[in-house]
Amino acid sequence: MLSGAAVKKRYGICAKKVAQPGGDYAVDHTRRSCCSTAGHFAATIATDEGDAPALDQLKALAG
């Protein structure tokens, strides 16, 4: 099992804490969903690529 840091490095995922007023924080992060099948990386789907390409990706993964 890969650690969170190893997964981020392997798949080019960015995530970092951004300090907010009052001691809170937000997380600035990559806007992609990583998909896997049988525990293995299969694809990524970006939130800004539109519904049709995302649906095509999911259909391809479902076989």
Secondary structure, 3 states (H helix, E strand, C coil): CCCHHHHHHHHCCCEEEEECHHHCEEEEECCEEEEEECCEEEEEEECCCCHHHHHHHHHHHHC
